[in-house]
Amino acid sequence: MKLTVNGQSHEVAAGTLAALLVELDFQGGWLATALNGDVVPAGERDRCSLAEGDRIEILSPMKGG
């Protein structure tokens, strides 16, 4: 299915947000996620189904200042 992740188009097989993070190799407990503009808490990612055309934002902290 085709999704927009952090502003870029991706063709993925993942059916849930948790599976998408694994497929795109995002790891760590410090990730923040949003689906179509709505924040998705970490505990809900495995129950958060994805659909064609969804917009996902994945944010992770960075070192620096």
C-alpha positions as CSV (number, residue, x, y, z in Angstrom):
1,M,0.0,0.0,0.0
2,K,1.1,3.6,-0.6
3,L,1.6,5.8,2.4
4,T,3.3,9.2,3.0
5,V,5.8,8.9,5.8
6,N,7.5,12.1,7.0
7,G,6.5,13.8,3.7
8,Q,7.9,11.0,1.4
9,S,5.9,8.4,-0.5
10,H,6.5,4.8,0.5
11,E,5.1,1.5,-0.8
12,V,4.8,-0.8,2.2
13,A,3.3,-4.1,3.2
14,A,2.7,-3.2,6.9
15,G,-0.9,-3.2,8.1
16,T,-0.4,-1.5,11.4
17,L,1.7,1.4,12.6
18,A,3.8,-0.9,14.8
19,A,4.6,-3.1,11.7
20,L,5.4,0.0,9.7
21,L,8.0,1.1,12.2
22,V,9.7,-2.3,12.0
23,E,9.5,-2.4,8.2
24,L,11.1,1.1,7.9
25,D,13.7,0.3,10.6
26,F,12.6,2.8,13.2
27,Q,13.6,1.6,16.6
28,G,13.6,2.8,20.2
29,G,11.2,3.8,22.9
30,W,11.6,7.5,22.3
31,L,9.7,7.7,19.0
32,A,6.6,9.9,18.6
33,T,4.1,9.0,16.0
34,A,1.1,10.6,14.3
35,L,-1.5,9.2,11.8
36,N,-3.3,11.7,9.7
37,G,-2.4,14.5,12.2
38,D,-3.5,12.6,15.3
39,V,-0.9,11.5,17.9
40,V,-0.8,7.7,18.3
41,P,0.6,6.6,21.7
42,A,3.2,3.9,21.7
43,G,0.8,1.4,23.4
44,E,-1.7,1.8,20.6
45,R,0.6,1.3,17.6
46,D,0.0,-2.4,17.3
47,R,-3.8,-1.8,17.1
48,C,-3.5,1.2,14.8
49,S,-4.5,0.0,11.3
50,L,-3.2,1.7,8.2
51,A,-5.0,2.4,5.0
52,E,-4.0,3.4,1.5
53,G,-3.1,7.1,1.4
54,D,-2.5,7.6,5.1
55,R,-0.1,10.3,6.3
56,I,2.3,9.2,9.0
57,E,4.8,11.3,10.9
58,I,7.6,9.6,12.9
59,L,9.7,11.8,15.1
60,S,12.8,10.8,17.2
61,P,15.0,13.0,19.4
62,M,18.4,14.1,18.1
63,K,21.5,15.2,20.0
64,G,22.8,18.6,19.4
65,G,21.7,22.1,20.1
